[in-house]
Amino acid sequence: VAQHFLASYHIECTDEVKQSVVNTMGTIQDIVAEKCVEYFERYRRRTFVTPKSYLSFIGGYKDIYKEKFASLGSLSERMRTGTLAQSFLSDLKKWLLNELVIKEKDLAIASKKADEVLLEVTMKAHAAEKVKMQVQTVKDKAQAIVDDIGIDKAAAEEKLEAARPALEEAKAALQ
């Protein structure tokens, strides 16, 4: 009977293992029948193993197998997905590390260029400072000359003012 009901049922195993399952179902049916006889001899009450109870036992096995197979399939899928995710993350990590190495090289180049520009700017700033100091020196000298001229001009104007009355007298005498 088990052979008939389990032959078309898909069990993920070899034919040899499937035949062992069928034989085990039959053996369990025989053991239950023996226990029914022992129960009668001990308690004087009859119990029977009916074809319906045997078919119910086979149906229960099918249900439990289907449930456990689905559970294992789910766990297998989760493991496969986890392995894929782990593989993806490993590849992503390698890619990110490569990108990091590239970016570090780019950063080193950019840092070197920035140092060169900073050095150039610093040198130009020093040169500009020297020119500024030279211009300031020339300005200071020019200012000193202007100040001297101002003093001389003030002295000349003072002498001119002192000589103005004599100039006015001389103009009046010619006229």
ZIRAFEN-V752778 format. One record per residue. N is the residue number from 1. RES is the residue in one small letter. SS is DSSP state (h for helix, s for strand, l for the rest). PSI is psi as a letter, one per 20 degrees, with the letter a starting at -180 (none if undefined). Layout:
{{N/RES/SS/PSI} {N/RES/SS/PSI}}
This chain:
{{1/v/l/g} {2/a/h/h} {3/q/h/g} {4/h/h/g} {5/f/h/h} {6/l/h/i} {7/a/h/g} {8/s/l/i} {9/y/l/p} {10/h/l/o} {11/i/l/p} {12/e/l/n} {13/c/l/r} {14/t/l/r} {15/d/h/h} {16/e/h/g} {17/v/h/h} {18/k/h/g} {19/q/h/h} {20/s/h/h} {21/v/h/g} {22/v/h/g} {23/n/h/h} {24/t/h/h} {25/m/h/g} {26/g/h/g} {27/t/h/g} {28/i/h/h} {29/q/h/g} {30/d/h/g} {31/i/h/g} {32/v/h/g} {33/a/h/g} {34/e/h/g} {35/k/h/h} {36/c/h/g} {37/v/h/g} {38/e/h/h} {39/y/h/g} {40/f/h/g} {41/e/h/h} {42/r/h/g} {43/y/h/i} {44/r/l/k} {45/r/l/p} {46/r/l/p} {47/t/l/q} {48/f/l/q} {49/v/l/o} {50/t/l/r} {51/p/h/h} {52/k/h/g} {53/s/h/h} {54/y/h/g} {55/l/h/h} {56/s/h/g} {57/f/h/g} {58/i/h/g} {59/g/h/h} {60/g/h/g} {61/y/h/g} {62/k/h/g} {63/d/h/g} {64/i/h/g} {65/y/h/g} {66/k/h/g} {67/e/h/g} {68/k/h/h} {69/f/h/g} {70/a/h/g} {71/s/h/g} {72/l/h/h} {73/g/h/g} {74/s/h/g} {75/l/h/h} {76/s/h/g} {77/e/h/g} {78/r/h/h} {79/m/h/g} {80/r/h/g} {81/t/h/g} {82/g/h/g} {83/t/h/g} {84/l/h/g} {85/a/h/g} {86/q/h/g} {87/s/h/g} {88/f/h/g} {89/l/h/h} {90/s/h/g} {91/d/h/g} {92/l/h/g} {93/k/h/g} {94/k/h/g} {95/w/h/g} {96/l/h/h} {97/l/h/g} {98/n/h/g} {99/e/h/h} {100/l/h/g} {101/v/h/g} {102/i/h/g} {103/k/h/h} {104/e/h/h} {105/k/h/g} {106/d/h/g} {107/l/h/g} {108/a/h/g} {109/i/h/g} {110/a/h/h} {111/s/h/g} {112/k/h/g} {113/k/h/g} {114/a/h/g} {115/d/h/g} {116/e/h/g} {117/v/h/g} {118/l/h/g} {119/l/h/g} {120/e/h/g} {121/v/h/g} {122/t/h/g} {123/m/h/g} {124/k/h/h} {125/a/h/g} {126/h/h/g} {127/a/h/g} {128/a/h/h} {129/e/h/g} {130/k/h/g} {131/v/h/g} {132/k/h/g} {133/m/h/h} {134/q/h/g} {135/v/h/g} {136/q/h/h} {137/t/h/g} {138/v/h/g} {139/k/h/g} {140/d/h/g} {141/k/h/g} {142/a/h/g} {143/q/h/h} {144/a/h/g} {145/i/h/g} {146/v/h/g} {147/d/h/g} {148/d/h/g} {149/i/h/h} {150/g/h/g} {151/i/h/g} {152/d/h/g} {153/k/h/g} {154/a/h/g} {155/a/h/h} {156/a/h/g} {157/e/h/h} {158/e/h/g} {159/k/h/h} {160/l/h/g} {161/e/h/h} {162/a/h/h} {163/a/h/i} {164/r/h/g} {165/p/h/h} {166/a/h/h} {167/l/h/g} {168/e/h/h} {169/e/h/h} {170/a/h/h} {171/k/h/g} {172/a/h/h} {173/a/h/h} {174/l/l/k} {175/q/l/none}}
